[in-house]
Each structure stands twice: as structure tokens, then as C-alpha cells.
């Protein structure tokens, strides 16, 4: 009896770097389709434009089982859903990868490019190349520019189809044991419970059985990629510590206490009022200081100038008094001399008139200076 293998569907995220990044020209396409045959049971005519060196064929077929076997001998099938193929084709064309071709999945580049590609419909132009494919097949026409490669590999029938190179995740669709019990890994996976927990960053952590200390944890459903060592924060308030691919500790994350917002608001209001009062006082003092700084120099200047004027007036009064005293003394001396002259009334009268005139002039000058005080 033929064994039934586990089935995984390919998953591609539209928001990351997953998807097809290259196409290889191979002798045994993974999709088991080439430019000659639709399947191992049904042969089809070879469709090639020899003059233009064009190759026509499917690159991905929806819901087709593709056999795989890993390095540990684990056998399984993968498949592409119609919606996934549409997303892959869209990302491939958007990223302008239509010249990424190699030979037999190696570093040997092939000078070729995807001249045109489309998702098949019913009816579809791929039918004129001899194909009957399900709707949603990613079909392409490849232009080979390397004439030596065309001559030696294509015409020499060393290449028969396309095989994509893809970066993607997987999701388990169906898990069954081998009826012949030749695959121990399938039996073990059937007997145990496959489950997962989510990290806070959205990454799933897979395990078998119960989630306890000592359980092995992985980052893929096939459980081939052990979770890295260190702490992993999980949704639900848990944290695990992983050592050598196993859970060594499960920790409950304590929630941080948050202070009541009402107290903070009251304290903020009081603090704000105090700050506002201090600011008003500071502004008032600052204004008075500014006014004083402007007015004080002017006041000092006025006081200084007034003091100088008063000193000058006092000095002038003293000088005038001194001059008057000197003139009076001189006048008195002259009068005494003249009075000694016998019988000379006219001289005495003239002297008296001059004395009166001098006194009037001095009095007038003093009154003028006093007006400035």
C-alpha cells in the first residue's frame, strides 16, 4: 500500500522579503512539468520558438503535490494555493527579478530573462503551446540570450523545465503516518500533540505535548529549527528561558503599578499655581528694576547739574560782594582825599553822586544773579 505523506502549503507574506527570488533551468522540474510533458503519464508536444530562442512552460501550478525529502530522510509533500501563486508572481514582477536565471540551482548564471508571464485562465493562450493547465497557473516565456547555452543545454535536452527558488514559510495541512511504518518521524508526530504559543513580536514557537519546563521548542512547524537561546516574551504575560533548544524556565511577568492619575493632576495644578505666582512676582520685580535702571541715571545727572549751578551762583555772589567792598573802600578813600580840599563843595557833590550810582549798579547786578537761584 502506498504511504500517505504529510502535506504542507507554502505561505508568503506580502510585507516581507519572502517570495520567488530566482528561476532555475533544470533537467527535472520540481513541479514535474517541462516543455515536453504535462506529467509522467501524459506526453505533450515540445513548444519552442527556435528562431527567437524562447522557452514556454509553467513555473507554478496551484494545488499540485510536490515531493520533498530533507537531509534527515523525512519525506513530505508541499503545495501552492492559487492565491499564493498570484502573490508570488506579483512580488516577482514588482521587484523586477525577471533576469534572475541560473542552471540546476547553482551559481552558474544564465543569460536569459522572462519576456512575459501571466496567470492562466480558461481558455488561455498557453493552450496554443500544447498545455492544459488549471486556472491560476503561473506561466512564462523565457528568452535565452546565451547562444552556447541554447545550443548545448536546451537543444541537448539537458534542461526540460523551470524550477523556482523561493523564500517562504510553511503551514501543516495534513499529517498522516506511513502505513508501512518505515518513517519513524511521522509516527512520532502523529502520536504527540503539535501546538504553538505566540511571542509578543508575533513569531510562533512550536512544541509537542505539554508546555512545561524541559519541552523542546522550535520556530517552524516541521520542528527542524530550534528556538534560539535566551529569553522569549510570550503573549499572556509569560516569559520563557530557552537553553539548548529546551525550556529551562517559565516566568510570570509582573505588571508594573501605575500611580493614580488624580493625585498627579492635583499635584500638577498646585505646582502650576505656585509657579505662576512666582513668575508674576519675578515679572513685577523685573519691571521695576528695569524702570529704575533707566530713571536713576537721569536723576543722578539732574542732581549733579543742580549742585553745580548752585555752587556757581554762590561763587558769583561772593565775587560781587568782594568787588562791591573793594569799590566802596576805594570810593571812601577818594572821598576823604577830596574832602580835605578847602571850600570845594562841587567836588563833594560829585563824589556823592558817583557813590550813589555805583551802589545802584551793584544792587542791580546782584538782583540779576538772584533770579537764577
Protein Blocks (a to p, Z undefined) as FASTA:
>chain_A
ZZddddddddddfkbmbdcfbdcddfbdfklpafkbmblklccdddddfknopacddfbd
ghiacddddfkopacdddddfklmmmmmmmmmmnopalcccehhiabdcddddfbacddd
dddfklmnopacdehiacdddddfblklmmmmmmnopagbdcdddddddddfbdcddfkl
pafklmmmmmpccdddddfkopacddehjadehiacdfbfklpaccdedddddehhiacd
deehiafbdcdddddddddfklmmmmmmmmmmmmmmmmmmmmmmmmmmmmmmmmmmmmmm
mmmmmmmmmmmmmmmmmmmmmmmmmmmmmmmmmmmmmmmpghilklmmmmmmmmmmmmmm
mmmmmmmmmmmZZ
